[in-house]
């Protein structure tokens, strides 16, 4: 740090210069992001809550109530009348809380001290972080030919050390929904904690179902589901950071509680201590602002873009990995190596993301990718064919 103060104007100029090095969602060239421009109204509300701290909720009782309301309404969206949980920094923290709850629950009620979690090959890497931090072993369950959890293989890997089973509603790479109803039954039968990672799909599947899309049930209406991750900062159009963790029962928060003697509340279950209330407030505002109808319209629009893109890709000779269930399309050229194709697209200014399982170019059709951008991309792909 320099000795003397610097003028605001100069600081702002310097920051603007650095900011200009960032890619801009508005260009429609960012193809692999699950985040997008947050809605201006959500940003406006966010700024009004920059001094709030939900780490000491007795001091911010109004903001705490906002967080509770958001958790309640996300819970309702997921068929849960009385929801428990928090608005956290993102899917990673939400998944970490779920796995911590499962581990502590199994330790307390089953005496498991060397636990394992069963996750699919398609799981987000946040579960690897969670397992590492919580000292759990990862057991990977195979996917079937449709890239979803193979239920028979799942049954085989369950053991008396299993503390949680994880399934995904909207996989990171392909946007697919695992057979959650079947897995819920298996979890309930075996009395094992079942976590659904709907970080991506949670803010679209319920709305798409409501307007008639044929998508499977993935929520708390299934008795085995113990917790769900749903991220407002992905399909919810809330500003980063906003993840959501919703628990079916309060006891899952209780098994994680540690004493916080000098605070206004005497225990704390979240991982983060001092934590901003702005994410809850912005999520509250944007959910009210859109309502179910608003979110349905967005989800439908994105699905229409997805269909348009997938259809056109096929017409110009590219191979799609699977029919999209949500707004992600993964594809390959029939002969060109995927990395080579990705490199060529990068040279043309596209910010490409390559899936690993299976290897493919993946496009997440978020709100910032408009029809005209897709047409430009298809033109470039046609030229490269
Ligand atoms: N669960 C699922 C299913 C996810 O897809 C992700 C993130 C997470 C959990 C973790 O969420 P947080 O990143 O909020 O902690 N999925 C994307 C990924 O990491 C997120 C992303 C966002 C990637 C923007 C790129 C990007 O530009 O792949």
Boltz pocket constraint, residues with backbone or C-beta under 6 A from the ligand:
constraints:
  - pocket:
      binder: B
      contacts: [[A, 32], [A, 33], [A, 34], [A, 35], [A, 89], [A, 90], [A, 91], [A, 92], [A, 93], [A, 95], [A, 124], [A, 126], [A, 168], [A, 170], [A, 171], [A, 172], [A, 197], [A, 198], [A, 199], [A, 200], [A, 231], [A, 243]]
      max_distance: 6.0
